Amino acid sequence: MPWTHAALLAVFTVLLALSLTPEADSAAVSASTAKNPQGPMRRIFMKEADAANFFRKRSRRAVKSQDEINAEQRQVLAADERKREFHEEKRNEFENYAEEENDEQDERTRESTEQWREFHYDGMHPPQDYNRHTI
């Protein structure tokens, strides 16, 4: 039981300290500012009728304006263009990689064929021209 009295006393002390600090007043909106907002407060607070009209004007089922539809369409087209460019770049990279791999494989095959011919040439007959690639 004595710890509950100590906890309540600590809570009341903190509340009293917070209510007496000057920073606590700046967080609240004064009555004069709420009635006639100035500067950035005008953008945050609006009259109740204006707020109701705002939500009534754009309900969930409201039809979008042509400008909104055009803006969304431009965003979709821009995203499609970026996606197309990305895939085209990836395809070009793969084609270059595949071409280099094929060239390297052809070079290895040509070298091994030449080595086989040199090893099997007996010096008595002219070298055979089968499977010889002209360069």
Rosetta constraint file for C-alpha pairs under 8 A:
AtomPair CA 1 CA 5 HARMONIC 6.82 0.50
AtomPair CA 2 CA 6 HARMONIC 6.36 0.50
AtomPair CA 3 CA 7 HARMONIC 6.07 0.50
AtomPair CA 4 CA 8 HARMONIC 6.10 0.50
AtomPair CA 5 CA 9 HARMONIC 6.08 0.50
AtomPair CA 6 CA 10 HARMONIC 6.15 0.50
AtomPair CA 7 CA 11 HARMONIC 6.22 0.50
AtomPair CA 8 CA 12 HARMONIC 6.14 0.50
AtomPair CA 9 CA 13 HARMONIC 6.09 0.50
AtomPair CA 10 CA 14 HARMONIC 6.25 0.50
AtomPair CA 11 CA 15 HARMONIC 6.22 0.50
AtomPair CA 12 CA 16 HARMONIC 6.06 0.50
AtomPair CA 13 CA 17 HARMONIC 6.14 0.50
AtomPair CA 14 CA 18 HARMONIC 6.11 0.50
AtomPair CA 15 CA 19 HARMONIC 6.08 0.50
AtomPair CA 16 CA 20 HARMONIC 6.26 0.50
AtomPair CA 17 CA 21 HARMONIC 6.44 0.50
AtomPair CA 18 CA 24 HARMONIC 6.63 0.50
AtomPair CA 19 CA 24 HARMONIC 6.27 0.50
AtomPair CA 20 CA 24 HARMONIC 7.52 0.50
AtomPair CA 21 CA 25 HARMONIC 7.72 0.50
AtomPair CA 22 CA 26 HARMONIC 7.18 0.50
AtomPair CA 23 CA 27 HARMONIC 6.93 0.50
AtomPair CA 24 CA 28 HARMONIC 7.27 0.50
AtomPair CA 29 CA 33 HARMONIC 6.47 0.50
AtomPair CA 29 CA 34 HARMONIC 6.46 0.50
AtomPair CA 30 CA 34 HARMONIC 6.33 0.50
AtomPair CA 31 CA 35 HARMONIC 6.33 0.50
AtomPair CA 32 CA 36 HARMONIC 6.27 0.50
AtomPair CA 32 CA 37 HARMONIC 7.93 0.50
AtomPair CA 33 CA 37 HARMONIC 4.97 0.50
AtomPair CA 33 CA 38 HARMONIC 7.23 0.50
AtomPair CA 34 CA 45 HARMONIC 7.79 0.50
AtomPair CA 37 CA 41 HARMONIC 5.41 0.50
AtomPair CA 37 CA 42 HARMONIC 5.03 0.50
AtomPair CA 37 CA 45 HARMONIC 7.49 0.50
AtomPair CA 38 CA 42 HARMONIC 5.54 0.50
AtomPair CA 39 CA 43 HARMONIC 7.61 0.50
AtomPair CA 40 CA 44 HARMONIC 6.91 0.50
AtomPair CA 41 CA 45 HARMONIC 6.09 0.50
AtomPair CA 42 CA 46 HARMONIC 6.84 0.50
AtomPair CA 46 CA 50 HARMONIC 6.47 0.50
AtomPair CA 46 CA 51 HARMONIC 6.48 0.50
AtomPair CA 47 CA 51 HARMONIC 6.29 0.50
AtomPair CA 48 CA 52 HARMONIC 6.18 0.50
AtomPair CA 49 CA 53 HARMONIC 6.16 0.50
AtomPair CA 50 CA 54 HARMONIC 6.05 0.50
AtomPair CA 51 CA 55 HARMONIC 6.45 0.50
AtomPair CA 52 CA 56 HARMONIC 6.02 0.50
AtomPair CA 53 CA 57 HARMONIC 5.75 0.50
AtomPair CA 54 CA 58 HARMONIC 6.58 0.50
AtomPair CA 55 CA 59 HARMONIC 5.94 0.50
AtomPair CA 57 CA 62 HARMONIC 7.39 0.50
AtomPair CA 58 CA 62 HARMONIC 5.54 0.50
AtomPair CA 64 CA 68 HARMONIC 6.14 0.50
AtomPair CA 64 CA 69 HARMONIC 6.54 0.50
AtomPair CA 65 CA 69 HARMONIC 6.37 0.50
AtomPair CA 66 CA 70 HARMONIC 6.04 0.50
AtomPair CA 67 CA 71 HARMONIC 6.09 0.50
AtomPair CA 68 CA 72 HARMONIC 6.16 0.50
AtomPair CA 69 CA 73 HARMONIC 6.11 0.50
AtomPair CA 70 CA 74 HARMONIC 6.12 0.50
AtomPair CA 71 CA 75 HARMONIC 6.31 0.50
AtomPair CA 72 CA 76 HARMONIC 6.24 0.50
AtomPair CA 73 CA 77 HARMONIC 6.12 0.50
AtomPair CA 74 CA 78 HARMONIC 6.04 0.50
AtomPair CA 75 CA 79 HARMONIC 6.16 0.50
AtomPair CA 76 CA 80 HARMONIC 6.15 0.50
AtomPair CA 77 CA 81 HARMONIC 6.12 0.50
AtomPair CA 78 CA 82 HARMONIC 6.24 0.50
AtomPair CA 79 CA 83 HARMONIC 6.14 0.50
AtomPair CA 80 CA 84 HARMONIC 6.04 0.50
AtomPair CA 81 CA 85 HARMONIC 6.14 0.50
AtomPair CA 82 CA 86 HARMONIC 6.12 0.50
AtomPair CA 83 CA 87 HARMONIC 6.24 0.50
AtomPair CA 84 CA 88 HARMONIC 6.05 0.50
AtomPair CA 85 CA 89 HARMONIC 6.08 0.50
AtomPair CA 86 CA 90 HARMONIC 6.26 0.50
AtomPair CA 87 CA 91 HARMONIC 6.06 0.50
AtomPair CA 88 CA 92 HARMONIC 6.17 0.50
AtomPair CA 89 CA 93 HARMONIC 6.21 0.50
AtomPair CA 90 CA 94 HARMONIC 6.22 0.50
AtomPair CA 91 CA 95 HARMONIC 6.11 0.50
AtomPair CA 92 CA 96 HARMONIC 6.15 0.50
AtomPair CA 93 CA 97 HARMONIC 6.16 0.50
AtomPair CA 94 CA 98 HARMONIC 6.02 0.50
AtomPair CA 95 CA 99 HARMONIC 6.06 0.50
AtomPair CA 96 CA 100 HARMONIC 6.18 0.50
AtomPair CA 97 CA 101 HARMONIC 6.17 0.50
AtomPair CA 98 CA 102 HARMONIC 6.14 0.50
AtomPair CA 99 CA 103 HARMONIC 6.16 0.50
AtomPair CA 100 CA 104 HARMONIC 6.16 0.50
AtomPair CA 101 CA 105 HARMONIC 6.13 0.50
AtomPair CA 102 CA 106 HARMONIC 6.07 0.50
AtomPair CA 103 CA 107 HARMONIC 6.16 0.50
AtomPair CA 104 CA 108 HARMONIC 6.20 0.50
AtomPair CA 105 CA 109 HARMONIC 6.13 0.50
AtomPair CA 106 CA 110 HARMONIC 6.08 0.50
AtomPair CA 107 CA 111 HARMONIC 6.14 0.50
AtomPair CA 108 CA 112 HARMONIC 6.17 0.50
AtomPair CA 109 CA 113 HARMONIC 6.11 0.50
AtomPair CA 110 CA 114 HARMONIC 6.18 0.50
AtomPair CA 111 CA 115 HARMONIC 6.19 0.50
AtomPair CA 112 CA 116 HARMONIC 6.14 0.50
AtomPair CA 113 CA 117 HARMONIC 6.25 0.50
AtomPair CA 114 CA 118 HARMONIC 6.16 0.50
AtomPair CA 115 CA 119 HARMONIC 6.10 0.50
AtomPair CA 116 CA 120 HARMONIC 6.15 0.50
AtomPair CA 117 CA 121 HARMONIC 5.89 0.50
AtomPair CA 117 CA 127 HARMONIC 7.78 0.50
AtomPair CA 121 CA 125 HARMONIC 7.95 0.50
AtomPair CA 121 CA 127 HARMONIC 6.78 0.50
